[in-house]
Amino acid sequence: MKRTATLSAAAAVLAAAALAACGQDYDGNGSAKARSGVATVQEEVTGVEWGDCDLADMYGDAELNAVQTAWAEALECGAVTVPVDYEDTGGDRVAIAMVRHPATGDRTGSLLVNPGGPGGSGIELAMSPFLPADVTAAFDVVGFDPRGVGASRNLTCGSDDAFDAALTQVYTDEPAAIPDAEASALEDGAATLAEGCTQEVKADFLANMGTENVARDMEVMRNALGDDALTYLGYSYGTYIGQMYLYLYPEKVRAMVLDGVMRTSGSVLDLAEGQATGFETAWHDFIAYCLTIEGCPFTSADTADAQLKAMLTDIQGALGGQLTVGDMLNMVSESLYSEAKWAALEKLLAAAGTTADRELAQQLEDLAGATGASRFQPRRLPPLPLPRRDTEANFYGVQCVDRDNPDHFDDYQDSAQTAYGNSDLFGAGIAWSYLPCASWSASEPGPESVSGKGSPAVVLVGNIGDPATPYDWAQSVADGLDDGVLLTYEGSGHTAYALGHKCIDDPVTAYLVDLDVPAAGLKCPQELR
């Protein structure tokens, strides 16, 4: 079935206004007018007024150990106020919330960190002592919530109820064969979510949610922090922020680490098709591991997909459809996000048929949602860089703006079919999840490639079996940089630095602290715990 998505009249008007507001005055490194606007703001914002943090609000009832408590008590909170549109510095403003943990030793400067997303909170990342001691001794660790996220005017708009319900119906179906009624429900649900944001949020804010403006915010922060050049650690989507900063301000970089590298090229559908392959690869890496364990519930790699579907279908039936196969596949995919979860995932799936179905489903949900630091997972994991159910609108507010995306339903259906071919377990659901971008009212696509000409060496980290940012993305971005050094972790999971892999941690830390550039082509063996 071929269908065409169309913007509502209101959305079309706002889209035109947003495009007009973006301007066309470019100098090769973004808008020249916006660059001038950043300079103007830097003259106004000459520092950050740090103060006490509301730890009760930040940590809630979390139980902290002595090390975590000491870290939390040292935190300071502040903000910089920036224009929503750097081409209109006299217009609407947004406060970018920040948190700082002062350096514990001889201070080199500030290290800005971002966990990914879009929609991930840099404040939450910086709330825990996840970095090696040499790094925290040398740097103030500074986390920030990008515009539209968390404490920086969090974007919450529209309703995903109808879209989520429609997606649930088709999550595991072959996209080319879905009935007309289900296709209509998908298209209408996605449009309802997108148009809700158009109606509820100012057009200029939606138009300026994109990552180039986040990079401009980061340049304002760098200057306000008193650093001559930027030292930055970005995970997952945070690598895209880093690449946009490299595009706009290559000469302002001191050191930059990009771990779990997001590609700049292509539409969200290109991302979906790559991520489908990535999750299928990670799934089969897990199956290879599982087959070495006595009691593994799968008989072979060839039959594992069918066996998993049958297992989850039985649980769905036992629970009366309260939890669908698609819901549980989401949980499985999130459990593939970290090798530290593999042993627990194997035990859960092996218990199917012997553990009460409701209990098993709850345990699977708990495992999928466990992103915080633990004994086997030394730091908080990045948010998944793909749309998930019940996602906040800020994911779409960035991804739909950053890329030149199709606005026709049939393009998304074709991509879902391709992704389904890449992974019949996970592919279709990933591609369909991007459908709200077809109706998104604002678009300001960033550059397709970034050379970083004029910057010092940039260090990239890629995992061979990364499900969410496939390894070939790290390779292509590294190849496109004038001076990019790629470190390879020969395992699975999403991101590798500060997860206890000494072969990765030591050279990256030496680079951040002492600017010792790692040897090109370094490969680190998989370490399962």
N, C-alpha and C positions, 0 to 999 in steps of 0.2 A: 504494500500500500504506500503511495506517495502523497504527502501532504505538504502544505506550505504554511509556515507560521508567519503571522503578520503582527506588527506592533499596533497597539491601540492608538487612537488619534492623540490622546494625551501623551502617551509614551513617545510617539513620533515627534511631537512638538518639543518635548524635553530633550530628546536626542539631538535635534537640530541645534537647540540652544547650547547644549553641552559641547557639541563639536565646534560651534562658533566661539565659545569661551576658551577653547584650548589654544587658539591662535595658530598661525602658520609660519611664524618667524623663527626659523631654525638655523643654527650655526654649525651643525655637524655633531654637536654634543648636547642635544636637546634644545629646548626653546631658549633663544637668546634673551627674550624678555623675562622668562622665568629665572634664568641665571642672574640677571640684574636684580630681580626680586629677592633672590636668596641673599645677595650682597647687601641689599637694603635691610633685610631682617637681621643679618649678622651685625650690622651697626647698632641695631636696637637691642638685640639679645646678646649681651656680652658676658653673661654668666648664668649659673643655675643656683637658685636659692634653695639650699638643701635644708631639710628639717627632719624631725622625728617621723617615723612611719607608724601607722596604726597597725601594730602587729596582730591584735585581736581580729581585726577585719581581714588582714592578709592571710593569716594562717588558720583562722577559725579554731576548730577543736582538734587540729592535727597534733599528734604526739611527736615531739622533737627530742632527739637524743642530745647529749651535752654539746657535741660539735655543731649540730644544727642550731641549737639554742644560741650558742655564742655567735654564730654567723648571723642569725636573725637580729640579735640585739645590736649588732654593729651597722645594720642597714640604715641608709638615709634616703629620704624620698624628696623628689622635686619634679619640675616640669619646665618645658620651654613652650612658649606660645607662638604659633606659626600661622601664616595665612592658609586658608583652605586652597586658594588658588594663588600661586606665586606670581602669576601675571596680573594679579589685582591685590596688591599688598594692603590696600585700604579696605578690603572687603571682610567677609566672615573669617573668624579665626578659630583654631582648635588647639587645645593644650595637649601636648605630647607628654604623657606621664612617664616618669623615669624612677629607677631605684639604683642606688650605688652601694657597693661594699668596698670601703677604702682598702688600698693596698696594705698588706701586712708587713712589708719589708721596704727595701729601697725602691721608691716608686719610679717607674718608667713613664707612666701615663695612664690613659683610660683604655679599657678593652670593652667595646660595645658588643653585645651578644644578642642573637635572635634565634628562636627555636624552630621557626618555620610556620607552616599553615598553608595558605593565608588564614589568619585568625588566631595564630599562636601568640601568647603573651610573653614578651621578653622579661617582664617583671617577674612572672612566675618562674621562669628559668633561672633568673638571678637570685631567687629567694633561697636556693640551696647551694651548698659548697660542692659543686660538681667538678670543678677544675683542679688540675694538679697544683700542689703547693707552690711550685716555682712560678706559676702564672699568677696566683692570687697574691704572692709576695710582691710581684713587680707591677701589678696593675690594679687600679680601681676597676672592679667588675661592674659594668653599667648595663642594665636591662631596660628596655623601653617597650611600651605598647604602641605599635604603629597606628597611625590615624585610622579610625574606624574599628579599633580593636580594644576590648577591655576597658581600661580607665581612660583611654584616649577617644572619647565619644564613640562608644561601641555601636556598630551598625546593627540594629535589630529592626527588621521590617518584613512585611509580607507574611504570608502563612504558607508553611510547607505541608500542611495536613493532606490536602488533596493530591499534591505531587507525590508525597511519600506513599500514600495509599495506592496510587497508580503504579508507582515503581515496584511496590511489593508484588503486584500481580504479574509483572513481566520479568522479574529479576533473573530468573533462570531459563526463560523461554528463548527460542531462536528468534531474534528481532525481525527477520524478514517475514516471519509467519504469524506475527501477533494479529489478532482480530482488529477490525476497524474501531470497535468500541473502546478497546484498551489503548489503542493509539491516540484516540481523541482525548481520553482521560489523561494520558501522559502529557499531551500538548497543552491541554487546558490547565492542568495543575501547574506545569512549569510557568505558563504565562501568568497565572494568578499570583505566583510567588514573585515573579519579576515586576509585574505591574503594581503589586502592593508596595514595593520599594519605591517605584516611580512616584506614586501618589503620596507616600508618607515622608519621604526624605527630599531635602532641597536638591534641585538638579545639579547645582555646582558642587555639592559634596559628593554625590554619586560620580560625577565626571572626574573628580580629583582624588578618588580613592586609590588610583593606580600606583604602581611601585616606583615609577620615576619620582613622584612626589614624596614617597617614603624616603628615597635616597636623598632628596633635597632636605627633608627634615633631619636626616642623619648628618648632613653637612652643617646645618645650623647647630646641632648638638655638639659636633666635634669642635666647632669654634667656641661655643659657650663653655665647654669643658676645659678649654685652654690648651688643647693639644694641637701641635703644629701639623700633625698628620694623623690619619685614622688607623687604628688597630682594630680589626673586626673579625669576629667568629660567627659565621652563619651556618645554620643547619637547614637542610631541605629547602623549603621556599625561601628561607633566609639567605640561601645562596643566590637567589634571583635578586634580592635586595642588594647583595654585594655586587653582583654584575651590573646592576643599574648605577650603583655608585661608581664603579670602574668606568662605565660609559660616560658619566657626567664629570667626574672629578678624578681622573687617573693620577694626576700629579699630586693629589692630596693623600695618597695611600702610604702608610708606613708598612703594614703587614696585613694580609687578608687570608683567612682560611675558609674554604667553602667545602662543606662536608655533606654528602648526599645531594649531588648537584642537579639542579633543575635546569632544563634546557630553556633558552630564550626563544628559539625558533618554533614556528608552527602555531596552530590553533589549539583550543582545549581538546579537540577531537584527536589531534596528533598525540597529545599527552595521554589521552585515554587508551589509545591503541598500544602505546609503549608501556603504560602501566599494567595493562592486561597481560602482556607478555612477561613483565616483571613479576607479577603475583603468581603466574603459572610457574615460572622458574623457581620462585621461592617455595611454592607448594611442593614441587618435585624434589627440591633440596631437602625439605622436611621429610618427605616420604623416604628418600634414600637413607636419611638418619633413622627414621622409624623402623625401617626394615632390618636394622642392625640390633634392635631391641627385642628381647624375648617378650612375646605377648602383644607385639604390634598388631593392630586390628586389620591391617591391609596385607594382601597376599602378594602384590607385585605393583610396580610403578604403572604398568599398563591398565590395571583394573582399579587403581586407587580412586580415580574420579567417580566412577560408577558406584563404588562401595561407599564413598562419603555421601553421595546424593541419597542412596538407599537408606543409610543410617539416619540422616537428617530428616528424610521423609517419614520414617517411622516415628521419630520424636515429634514431628509436627502433628502427625495423626494422633499420637497419644495425648498431646496437649490440646487437642481440639482446635488446632489452627491458631491458638493464641500467640504462637511463635512460628514464623514461617521458615521454610528452607532458606529463603533469601536473607532473613534476619540472621540465621545461624551461619550462613556463608560469610556474611559481614564479620561476624565474630571470629570465625576461623581466619579470615584474611588479616584482621587486626592482630591476631595471635602469631602470625607469620612475621610480624613487624620487628621482632627481636628474637635472636637465637636463644636468649635466656628463657624464653617461654616454651621452647620446643619440648623439653622433658615433660612439663605439665600438660601440654596439649596432647602428647602421645598417651599419657595416663588417662586423661579425660575421654578421649575417643576410644581407648581400649576398654573403658568401663561402660560404654554404651551397651545396653541390654542387661546389665547387672545393677547399675545405679538407677535410682528412680529418675524418670525422664525430666521431671520438673527440677530436681536437684542438679542433674547434669547440665541442663540448659542454664541454670543460674551460675554454676561454676564456670561454664564457658563464657558467659557474659562478664563475669568478674575477671577472668583471665584476659579477655580482650581489652577491657577497660583499664587494666593495670599499666599505667604509663609512668608512674612515679619511680623514684630511685629505690633500690632494694639491694640486698646482699649480692645478688647476681647481676644487677643492672645498676651500675654506679651513678647514673644520672637519669634525669627525666627524659623520656623519649619525645621527639618532635611530634606535633600533630600530623596526621596523615595528610599529604599534599594532594588530596582528591576529595570531592564532595562526598559527605557521608549523610546518613539519615539524621534528621533533627539538627543538621548543621546550621550555624548562624549565618545570617545573610552576608557577613563580612567576607566569607570565602568567595561567594559569587561577586561581591562588590569589588574584589581585586581581580580575580581570574577573568571575569567577563570583560573588564575594562582593559586589562593588560594586553589582550591578544585580539587579533583580527579573526573573529569567529563567524561561522555561517549563521544565517538567520532563517534557514529553511528546515523544517522537520525531517525531510527526507535525507538531508546530509547527516543528521544525528542517527537516523535509523540505519543508514549505510555504514556509518562508523561503528555503531553498536554491533552490526553483523560482522564486521571485520574483527572487532575486539572479542566477540563470541568465538570466532575461529581461532583467535590467539589463546583464549581461555574460556571453555564453556562453563567453568565454575564461577569466574569472577568478571569476565570481560564485558558482557552486556550491561550489567548493573553499573559498572564504572562509566561507560560511555553515556548511557541514558541519564546518569546523575548530572551531567553537564548541560542538560537541555534548557534550563532557565537562561543560559547565555544567549539562546536564540532570540529571546524577547527582551534582553537587558537594554535599558534605554541609553546607556552611556558607553563610549568606547574611546580609548586613547592608547592604541597599541604602541608598545615599546619597540626598540630595535630588535631585529632578527638575530643579530650576532654582535658580540662585543670583543674588541681586541685588547682593550686596556692599554693602548699605546701610551707610553710615558710613565706607567706605574712600575714599581719594583716587582720582583717575582711574587706570584700568587700561588698559594698551595691549595690543591684540590684533593679531596679524599673520596674514593669510590669503592663500594662493595660489589664484588662480582655478582652476588645474588640479591642485590637490593630490590625489593618488590615495588617500591613507590617511586624511586628515581633510578631507573635502570642504569647499569654501568656504562652503556654506550653513550648516555647523555654526558657523563663526566668526561669520557674520552673526547667527545666532539667539542665540548666547551674548552677543555684544556688545549686541544689542537687549535682552536680559534684565538686563544690569547697570545699576545706577543711574548709573554714570559709566564707560562703556566707550568707548574710541576705537579704531576698526578701521582698520589700514593694509592696503592691498591690493597684492599683487604680481601683476601681470597675466601671469604665466607659470605653468609647471607645477612639478613637484617638490614635495617635502614639507619645509616650513619655509623661511624666507628670511633671518632675521637672522644676521649674521656669516658670510654666504656671498659677500661681495664686492659686494652690491647697494647702492651708495652711497645711492640714494634711500630705501632701507629703513634701512640702517645708521646714517646720520647722525641722523635724528630719534629713533630708538630709543636711541642712545647718549646724546644730549642729555637725553632723558627720564630715563634711569637715573642719569646723573651730576648733572644740574642740576635735575631735576624739571620740565623744559620739556615740557609736554604737546603732542604733535604736533597739527597741524590735523586736524580730523575730515574723513573722506572722502578722505584722501591716497591716490592711486593711482600705482603705480610701474610703468613699462613693463618688459616681458620683456627680459632680457639673456642671450642665448645665447653661450657661449664655445666 
